[in-house]
Every structure is written in C-alpha cells, then in structure tokens.
Amino acid sequence: MADALTGPSGPPPKRIFSRTNIMLYGTLLVVSIYYLLPLYVMVVTSLKGMPEIRLGNIFAPPLEVTFEPWVKAWSEACTGINCDGLSRGFWNSVKILVPSCALSIAVASVNGYALARWKFKGSELFFSILIVGAFIPYQTMLYPLVIILRELGLMGKLGGLVLVHTVFGMPILTLLFRNYFAGIPEDLFKAARVDGAGFWGIYFRIMLPMSLPIFVVALILQVTGIWNDFLFGVIYTKPATYPMTVQLNNIVNSVQGIKEYNVNMAATLLTGGVPLILYFISGKLFVRGIAAGAVKG
C-alpha cells in the first residue's frame, strides 16, 4: 500500500529535447552536412548536361537526369593520347590491388603472429626496425626504388607496383597483427602447444578463426591506400599500365577542348567507388577490429 502511494521509483525519464541532446545532434548534423554537401554537388553535377551546368546553380537538382557523363567517363574520355575512359585504368587498379592486398596481409599476419607468440633472439630489435620503416617518408625512397625495379626488370610494369605496395604496407600491417595476436589469451596458445600443435597448426586452427575483425581492418587500410595512390602509380608505371587515379588526374587536368565538369564529377565518383563500397559493407567489422586491439601499443 505504501509503495502504491509513493508512486514509481527509479530515475526520471530523459527528455528528448534536452540541452545536451540538442547540442550533440546539432553538432553531428552540421558536421554531416559539411562532409556530405560536396558529395551531393558531385552527384547532381554528374547527372546534368553541360547547358544546365552553365546556368551556375550547382546545388539545384538536375532538371533532366542524364547518365551520358558516366558513360563518357567510363569508356570515352581522353586520358592523354588514349580516349577509352577510365575502364582501362580500372582494370589496371584491380590487377594491382588484388595481389598487393593478398601478399601484404598474408605476410604481415604471419609476421605479427610470430612476433607476438614465437619470440626469437633479436625479435624486439627486428620489430623496432620494422616500425621505424613505417615512418620514413616515401619521397626519400622514390629514386632508390626506381633503380631496384629497373634492375629487376619491373620498371613500368604492374608487377613492380605490386611489389612496391606490398613492401610499403608491411610495417603498419605487422604492427596491427602483432598487437591483435598479443591480445588473444595466452592460455589458448599454451593449450595448443600441449596438444602438439606447431607453428602453422596454431596459426591456421586458432589464430585465423579468431582474427576476422583485424583482417578487415588490414583490408580496408590496404584497399584505401593502394586504390587511392597516385604518387607510386605515376612514377613506377607507364601510360599503358596507369592505375585509375592517374587516369583521373589526366581527365580532370586536361587543357584541351571544353571543360566538361559533369564528366569530371562522374569520373571522380567512379574512381572513389571501390573504397566507399568496401566501407559500407565492412564498417562494423572495421570498428570491432579497432576496438579489439588494432591501435593498442
């Protein structure tokens, strides 16, 4: 009876339009608009014809939607002396991306596993040297790599760029995998050793099944870095093997003919599509990998 008279207990319900919520969601809304507005302008511009673009209202939606700029950006835009659009560069980028990601992630995962669980004499020194290499500016290594690739017969070939991306991705990926594997309970490792499992048995049967989040983190980092790379692509390849980013630069910075802003916007969206799609598909796993130890020291 006394409880009924006193009324419900517990904390009072939170107000939806409290001062804190208004400031929080207001800030998030402003930041979202700041980052989404350029994307919106790019999308609507890529769907307009040039007569409509010349009217000058960049924020207005297209009066008549056309996909001709997308078709031209993909298969007709001139990238130097070739006028086959971004299609050739797209497949060049795919041929660079797939082996570079596979090799760098596979080797780095084994490196991180060995450094975390199979200590050897000088392992800490080796790890320190590897990490220092991650912070050396790329520009200092451009010319030495030209000489190395020339001597290997890989200068100007896709295989040379695959080798460059694989090597440069190794230090940071090794750090990620080493920190992640170090966070896995050591009792699992010891139990596997007692049961007779060796180096590769523990790696394939215990470490890999538990490591999907950190593999997704490594994949996203490598895909973003390799797909968006311009510097290595323009130096270590030639026009026939240019990746997509180099061809995009040639389209956007062309000084001949009419400046077709709709084609430029469509080409930019096509070039950035692969990393964007990957983020949407694996975003949750990326957050899990970061939270599970990807940035622990």
C-alpha positions in Angstrom: 0.0 0.0 0.0 2.9 2.3 0.9 4.6 1.6 -2.4 1.4 2.4 -4.3 1.2 5.8 -2.6 4.8 6.8 -3.2 4.5 6.2 -7.0 7.0 4.7 -9.4 10.7 4.6 -8.5 13.9 4.9 -10.5 15.4 7.7 -12.4 13.1 10.1 -14.2 12.7 9.6 -18.0 15.2 11.6 -20.1 13.9 14.4 -22.1 14.3 14.1 -25.9 14.9 17.8 -26.5 17.3 18.3 -23.6 20.1 20.9 -23.9 22.7 18.1 -24.2 20.8 16.3 -27.0 20.2 19.5 -28.9 23.9 20.4 -28.8 25.0 16.8 -29.6 22.7 16.2 -32.6 23.1 19.7 -33.8 26.8 19.3 -34.0 26.5 16.0 -35.7 24.1 17.5 -38.2 26.4 20.4 -39.0 29.4 18.0 -39.4 27.4 15.7 -41.6 26.3 18.5 -43.9 29.8 19.8 -44.1 31.1 16.4 -45.4 28.0 15.4 -47.5 27.5 18.6 -49.3 30.5 18.2 -51.6 29.4 14.6 -52.4 25.9 15.9 -53.2 27.3 18.6 -55.5 29.4 15.9 -57.3 26.4 13.6 -57.7 23.9 16.2 -59.0 26.6 17.7 -61.3 27.4 14.3 -62.8 23.7 13.8 -63.7 23.3 17.2 -65.5 24.1 18.2 -69.1 26.5 21.0 -69.8 23.8 23.5 -70.8 22.2 23.1 -67.4 25.6 23.3 -65.6 26.3 26.6 -67.3 23.3 28.2 -65.6 25.5 28.3 -62.5 23.2 26.8 -59.8 25.4 24.0 -58.5 23.1 23.0 -55.7 19.9 22.6 -57.8 18.9 19.0 -58.6 19.1 18.1 -62.3 16.1 19.2 -64.4 16.7 16.3 -66.7 18.7 13.4 -65.5 21.3 12.0 -67.9 23.8 9.3 -67.5 25.8 10.3 -70.6 28.6 11.8 -68.4 29.1 8.5 -66.6 29.2 6.6 -69.9 31.7 9.1 -71.3 33.9 9.0 -68.1 34.0 5.2 -68.2 34.6 4.5 -71.9 35.1 7.7 -74.0 37.0 10.4 -72.0 40.6 11.1 -73.2 43.4 10.3 -70.8 46.3 11.6 -72.8 46.6 10.1 -76.2 44.0 7.3 -75.4 40.3 8.0 -75.4 39.0 4.9 -73.8 37.9 6.5 -70.5 38.6 5.0 -67.1 37.9 1.4 -68.0 41.5 0.5 -68.7 42.7 2.2 -65.6 40.1 0.4 -63.5 41.3 -3.0 -64.5 44.9 -1.9 -64.0 44.0 -0.9 -60.5 42.2 -4.2 -59.9 45.3 -6.1 -61.1 47.5 -4.0 -58.7 45.1 -4.1 -55.8 44.3 -7.8 -55.5 47.8 -9.3 -55.4 49.1 -6.4 -53.3 46.5 -6.8 -50.6 46.7 -10.6 -50.6 50.5 -10.7 -50.3 50.9 -7.8 -47.8 48.2 -9.1 -45.5 49.2 -12.7 -45.6 52.9 -12.0 -44.9 52.1 -9.3 -42.3 49.7 -11.6 -40.4 52.4 -14.3 -40.2 55.0 -11.7 -39.1 52.6 -10.4 -36.4 51.8 -13.8 -35.2 55.5 -14.8 -35.0 56.5 -11.6 -33.2 53.6 -11.9 -30.7 53.8 -15.6 -29.8 57.1 -17.1 -31.1 59.8 -14.9 -29.7 63.3 -15.3 -31.2 66.6 -13.8 -30.5 66.6 -10.2 -31.7 62.8 -10.2 -32.3 62.2 -6.9 -30.5 65.1 -5.2 -32.4 63.6 -6.5 -35.7 60.2 -5.3 -34.7 61.6 -1.8 -33.8 63.4 -1.5 -37.1 60.3 -2.6 -39.0 58.2 0.0 -37.2 60.7 2.8 -37.8 60.5 1.9 -41.5 56.8 2.8 -41.4 57.6 6.4 -40.6 60.2 7.1 -43.2 58.8 9.5 -45.8 58.1 7.7 -49.1 59.7 10.5 -51.1 63.2 9.6 -49.8 62.8 6.1 -51.3 61.5 7.0 -54.8 64.7 7.1 -56.6 66.3 4.0 -55.0 63.2 2.1 -55.8 63.4 3.2 -59.5 66.9 1.7 -59.6 65.8 -1.5 -57.9 62.8 -2.0 -60.1 64.9 -1.2 -63.2 67.5 -3.9 -62.2 64.7 -6.4 -61.6 63.1 -5.6 -65.0 59.9 -4.5 -63.3 60.0 -0.7 -64.0 56.9 0.4 -65.8 55.1 -2.9 -65.2 52.2 -3.7 -62.9 54.3 -6.3 -61.1 56.7 -3.6 -60.0 53.9 -1.5 -58.5 52.5 -4.6 -56.7 56.0 -5.2 -55.1 56.2 -1.5 -54.0 52.7 -1.6 -52.4 53.4 -4.9 -50.7 56.6 -3.7 -49.2 55.3 -0.4 -48.0 52.2 -1.9 -46.5 54.2 -4.4 -44.4 55.3 -2.3 -41.4 52.0 -0.9 -40.3 50.1 -4.2 -41.0 52.7 -6.1 -39.0 52.1 -3.7 -36.1 48.3 -4.2 -36.3 48.5 -8.0 -36.4 51.2 -8.2 -33.7 49.1 -6.1 -31.3 46.0 -8.1 -32.1 47.6 -11.5 -31.6 49.2 -10.4 -28.4 45.7 -9.6 -27.0 44.5 -13.2 -27.6 44.5 -15.2 -24.3 47.9 -16.9 -24.0 46.2 -19.9 -22.4 44.8 -20.9 -25.8 48.3 -20.8 -27.2 49.8 -22.9 -24.4 46.9 -25.4 -24.6 47.5 -25.9 -28.3 51.2 -26.4 -27.7 50.5 -29.0 -25.1 48.2 -30.8 -27.6 51.1 -30.9 -30.0 50.2 -28.1 -32.4 53.1 -26.5 -34.1 53.7 -23.0 -35.7 51.3 -23.4 -38.6 48.8 -25.6 -36.8 48.2 -22.9 -34.2 48.1 -20.1 -36.8 45.5 -21.8 -39.1 43.4 -23.5 -36.5 43.3 -20.9 -33.6 44.6 -17.5 -34.7 42.9 -17.2 -38.1 39.4 -18.1 -37.0 39.6 -15.5 -34.2 41.1 -12.7 -36.4 38.3 -11.7 -38.9 38.0 -8.2 -37.4 41.7 -7.4 -37.7 41.9 -8.8 -41.2 39.0 -6.5 -42.2 40.9 -3.5 -40.7 44.0 -4.5 -42.7 42.0 -5.0 -45.8 40.3 -1.6 -45.6 43.6 0.2 -44.9 45.3 -1.5 -47.8 42.4 -1.1 -50.3 42.1 2.6 -49.4 45.9 3.3 -49.6 46.5 1.3 -52.8 43.4 2.3 -54.7 43.8 6.0 -53.9 47.6 6.0 -54.6 48.7 8.5 -57.2 52.4 9.0 -56.5 53.7 5.5 -56.9 51.3 4.9 -59.9 52.6 7.9 -61.9 56.2 7.1 -61.2 56.5 3.3 -61.5 54.1 2.7 -64.3 53.7 3.9 -67.9 50.6 5.1 -69.8 49.5 1.6 -70.8 49.6 0.5 -67.2 48.4 3.6 -65.4 46.1 3.0 -62.4 42.7 4.7 -62.2 43.8 7.6 -60.1 46.5 8.7 -62.7 43.9 8.5 -65.5 41.5 10.5 -63.4 44.2 13.2 -63.0 44.7 13.2 -66.8 41.0 13.7 -67.4 40.4 16.4 -64.8 43.5 18.4 -65.7 43.2 18.2 -69.4 43.8 21.6 -71.0 42.4 20.8 -74.4 38.8 21.2 -75.5 35.7 22.1 -73.4 35.9 21.6 -69.7 33.2 19.0 -69.0 32.5 19.3 -65.3 29.8 16.6 -65.4 32.3 14.1 -66.9 34.9 15.1 -64.3 32.5 14.6 -61.4 31.3 11.2 -62.8 35.0 10.1 -63.2 35.8 11.1 -59.7 32.8 9.2 -58.3 33.7 6.1 -60.3 37.3 6.2 -59.0 36.3 6.5 -55.4 33.5 3.9 -55.6 35.5 0.8 -54.6 36.8 2.1 -51.2 33.4 3.6 -50.5 31.5 0.3 -51.2 34.0 -1.5 -49.0 33.4 0.8 -46.1 29.7 0.3 -46.3 30.0 -3.5 -46.5 32.5 -4.0 -43.7 32.1 -0.9 -41.5 31.0 -2.8 -38.4 33.9 -5.3 -38.6 36.3 -2.4 -39.0 35.1 -0.9 -35.8 35.3 -4.2 -34.0 38.9 -4.7 -35.2 40.0 -1.3 -34.0 38.3 -1.8 -30.6 39.8 -5.3 -30.3 43.3 -4.1 -30.3 44.3 -2.7 -33.6 45.6 0.6 -32.1 47.0 -0.8 -28.8 50.6 -0.1 -28.0 
